Each structure stands twice: as C-alpha cells, then as structure tokens.
Amino acid sequence: MTNYTRFIYEMKRKVSNFSKKITKKLSKPKSKFITQMIYGFLNSQSVLLSEISRALKEDILLKKTIERLSRNLENFDEQEDLIGKYINELKPHVNDNTVFCCDKSDLVKPHSYELELLDRVRDGSTGETEKGYDTFEIAALTENKELPIEIYSRIYSSLEKGFKSRNIEALNGLDFVEKHFGKKGIYALDRGYDANMYYEYFTKGNKDFVIRATKKRNVIYKGKSVNIEKVAAFYKGKYAYHYKNKKNKERHLKFSYAPIKLPALKDKKLTLVIIRGLGKKPMLLISNLKPDAKKLTLAILKAYIRRWKIEEYFRFKKQKFNSENFRVRSIKRIRNLDLILSITIGFLALFSDKKRKTKLRIIVKKVSERIYNLPDFDYYALADGIKEILSKSYTGIATFLKSYYKKRRSQKILRLSLPL
C-alpha cells in the first residue's frame, strides 16, 4: 500500500524548494503567489483560476482566492527576475550537444470577444483562420533529461503597439537563448523557417543550426543553381541507422550528405542532409555543421528522428492543461499565466532525470501506471502521477509552507543555540 502521507509531503517540499530557488529576488507575497500557482497547476491540470483555486484548498471563500490570483497575475511585473532564476536552474543541463527546437503555434479563442488584442491567426490543427494569438516557443532536448525542457514561450498579437512581424518575434526568441546560454547548442527549425533571413541570422551569429528545407528551395550544387530535390536524387543513403520509434517499432534509415551553398549566401559553405526511411520522400535538412561532425548526427537524431518528443511536449501543454481554455482577459494576465505554466512544465522536466531514479519518482510512475495504465514515463504519466498524489492531500500548499518553514526556522535556531 502506498504511503501517500509521506509522498504528499515530499512532493510539496519539492514544489516549495523549486519555487524558492526561482523566486529568490521576489517579495514574500509574490514568491507565495508563484508557489501557489505552480502547485495549483500540478494539482488541477487546468489554466482556469477557479480550478487552481479549488486545488489550493484555502479556508476562505473560493471567490476570494480567484480574485487574489487574478489580481496577482495583473500586478506581477518581475518576469525578468523570475525567468532569470528559472534559466539558472536549466543551465547545468545545457551543453554543446543540446538541441533547441523552435516552434510557432497558436492559441485559438473562436468564441471570445472581450479578450485584449484578440487577433486573427491560422489554426494549425484545421488550417482555418480564427480569433486567437500566435505563440513562439523553444524547448531543449538535453542529454541527461528524458523530457524536453521549456526554454522560451511568448504569446503575441499583431494588434499590439510596437509589433513588427512574426519573424522578428522568432528572432527575439533566438536572441533570448543566446543571451542566456551563449553559443551552446544546436538550433533546429522546421520548414516554416526555411527562409534566407534565418540562414543569414545563424551564419552571421556563428550559431549551429539545422533547418528542414522545403521542396521549392534552390541550392547551389557543383557551381549551379539546382532544385534541392534534384540534388537529393543523387544520394541514396551512404550511412545506415536503426532505431525504435515512439511505438517501439524498429525503423531503418539511411543518411547522405552533400556540400551546398545558397544563392543568397554564396560565400557560406553548408551541408545538405538527405534522410531516407521516414516517408515516401526523403527528409531534407540544411545545416552549417560539417558532415563529419558528431554534432550533426546528434542534431538529426534528437531534433528529427526523436522530434515526436517535442511535438508531444507542445501537444501536452495544450491538451493536459487545456491551455487554450484560459478565461483571463488582459494580455498581461494571459502572458503571466503562460509563463508560470511553462515554468511548471519545466519543473516536470527537471523531475525526469535519466540517472537519478529517486523513490519519489518511482512511486509517481507506479501510481500513474496503476491509476491510468500509462506504460511510458512521459509528461502525461508524470503529471497524472503527481496529480493523483496531491489529490490525496486534505490541505493545500499554504498550510504546508507555514509548518515546513516554521520547522526549519526552529531547527536553525536550535543549531545556533547549541554550545560549541
């Protein structure tokens, strides 16, 4: 029988300690607010303030809790301090082999009318234009974490004052990564970013990149401008690779490399990577990594063969927390809500250590398997296991914080009072 009392305490302690690290520079009320939001997200799996408030189980009217959380979302202005401390928690896990996967998405609100700066966006799931907001996100695939880690998330509207373009929003996100992680890592972008401005951005900035090319792309091959698919036809696959996909089925791939240049960047040597075995047509990648560089193979494996993990991450954020169902109206509240949710999912990723199999982590997996019959220890299993444990608690995080820090203060005073 699972000792829920002990693991409830351990999970609350983990949430509290994580929150304390990322809110060091914040005032006590705002630090408490961030802790409660993270705990509320984990316990409710919802972005609705009413559900988060219920998860906090405060001994006051639910309406009062909702109003307080809404007010704090509007008054929270310390985003840079919070993000800076959060990024510090991620830095030890980021190295030259980390792959930063970039993704443009959307938050669709077709039935909303009173949201601030509500824009017209293309719904990625239907292809139709709907009311909503565009988003640009970057998640990292690291060597010692099983799950992608949220690095950057930005919700924006073309109606906002000072808005320039969607490309500028993407470049701002890429600049953010360089600001905090320097030249480390490899940037992986999908076909939507197969544009000259991105190749110029990465080559001028001396950043490693892999961009999936479109079939319309022309490249310079052996001194001539040729369609990229014609170049790919010359390469049938020099290197073989075998792996298991997310359904645990054996897949056989073949790789080839070709030296190319781009018509817009004739002085830059690039590499065309041709991958066969993922579909009827070969996958075509353009990179500034050299063909003999181990990092190129790592980028291919992590960013494209294992890209389902990134796609699952973005789907998880939308579906598990129903992130499109937010009811706050101001753009500031919406962004702060998204920021704290992203940090919460980052907490889940940091919990998924490949090397350290803690007893709490093992119990979370077992609870998830027993309750939800989820065999893989992915985001869904992890989130559901934690929710199941926290749901057994009769109190929220506030009661825990009072007793936990009171106990720690008394222990500190006791140590100081002991004779040397």
Summary of the structure (lengths in Angstrom):
residues: 420
radius of gyration: 23.6
end to end distance: 44.2
largest distance: 83.2
contacts: 1306
relative contact order: 0.15
helix: 48%
strand: 21%
